[in-house]
């Protein structure tokens, strides 16, 4: 899924700019994702699962570059606030869905969860079709070379390091909890708390990104969240870890709407989708490298040493964003 998700976002962003049909692109992407999940639920072999995962990644690749482009154009004056609310919805889903799907899978089996996904997907498509307004689509010439300037690439590489931070924590925090003897239920609890308090973080980050200078905000938030994650991964007491996962989730998730807003500030409006597609594609590719690097360090040294990479990724993002 990560392969088609990573490669597809740039392509989908480009096509949405080229055709101007952002709304229909989002709907088709959600339909593709919904059908893919249903097919996973009825698949009978490993190879079928791989195929439908690749298709799901292609469907999912549409949403972020196209939707963020649409939001940034509709809410130009309060862009940060709108992106924060949008991101909060994503965090709410990431916090709630693992718990709900886990309960349903425990009662009805994992196939049931995958088969039910299209019901939500189709409902969202209908709501999106009737409620979301956009300007009349206009075909445009997209000059991709416009994106290859320093001030845009600084934001893109910063997103890559921020994504590596998130992926590293997501993969290695459960391993840390397992090493301490905590049950799998606690894995879900900690990740749900991180994403759940991220709902508040996204809204706060979006609100303040409309007021304060975005690069400085990203620098401060990245440094503070890196420190919080370091303390989380090296703590051993349950209550102490709960405190740090909540504060890390709150602070770290303030970064997302601020980064998205900064990229759209620095990218010409007529290629927002293409710029965001490149932005998310590189972020996805860099994020996939995070667990690999941490795994290598674990094999060579120890898992405790590999934890250092999570705050290091955050700090790298903090210092890159200050580059002029």
C-alpha positions, 0 to 999 in steps of 0.5 A, a space after each residue: 500500500 505504501 508503494 502506490 500511496 507514495 508514488 500516487 500522490 504526486 501523480 494525482 496532485 498533478 492530474 487534479 491541477 491539470 484538469 481542475 476537477 478536484 472534487 471528482 478526484 476525491 470522490 473517485 479516490 474514496 470509492 477506489 479505497 472503499 472497494 479495495 477494502 471490501 476486496 481484502 475482506 473477501 480475498 482468499 490468498 496472500 497475493 490477492 491481499 497484496 494486489 488489493 493493498 496496492 489498489 487501496 494505496 492508489 485510492 488513498 493517494 488522491 485524498 491528501 494532495 487534492 483535499 488540502 489544495 481544495 481547503 487552502 483555496 476555499 479558506 485562504 484567509 483562515 487557512 490554518 484553522 481550516 486545515 487544523 479542523 480537517 486534520 483533527 478529523 483524521 486524528 479522531 479517525 486514527 484514534 477511534 477506528 483501531 478501537 472500534 475495528 478491534 472490538 468488531 473483529 473480536 466479535 465478528 472476525 476481521 473480514 467483517 471489518 473490511 466488508 463494512 468499510 465501504 459502507 462508511 466510504 460510500 456515505 462519505 462520498 455522498 456527503 462530499 458530493 452534495 456538501 462540498 462546493 468548488 469553482 468550475 473546473 478549468 484545464 491548466 498548463 502545469 509547470 512542474 519545474 516551478 516547484 524546484 526551488 529552495 524555499 519549497 524543498 525546505 518544507 518538503 524535506 522537513 515534512 519527510 523528517 516529521 513523517 519519519 518521527 511519526 512512523 518511528 514512534 508508531 512502530 517502536 512504541 509498541 515494542 517498547 511497551 512489549 519489552 516492559 511487559 505491557 499487554 497488547 491492549 496497552 499498545 492500542 491505548 497509547 497510540 489512541 491517546 497520542 492520536 486522540 490528543 492530536 485532535 486538540 493539537 491539530 486545532 491549536 496548531 492550525 489556529 496559531 499558524 494563522 497568527 504567528 510565523 510558521 517556520 518558527 512555530 514548526 521549529 519550536 514544536 519539533 524541538 519540544 515534541 522531540 524532547 517529549 518523545 525522547 522522555 516517553 521512549 526512555 521512561 519506564 513508569 506507566 503513569 509517567 509514560 501516559 503523561 508523555 504520550 499525551 503531551 507528545 501527541 498534543 504538541 507534535 500534531 500541532 506541526 501538521 496544519 502548520 506545515 501544510 499551510 506553509 507549503 501552500 503559502 510558498 507554492 503558486 495556487 495553480 499548482 497546489 495539487 502538484 506541490 502537495 502531491 510531491 510534498 506527501 509522496 516524499 514524506 511517505 517515502 522518507 517515513 518508510 525508511 524510518 523503521 528500516 533505519 531503526 531496525 538496523 540500529 537495533 540489530 547492530 546495537 540495541 532497541 534502546 539505542 534505536 529510540 534515539 533516532 525518533 527525537 533525532 528525526 524531529 530535531 533534523 526537521 526543526 533545523 531544516 525548516 529554518 534554512 532560507 
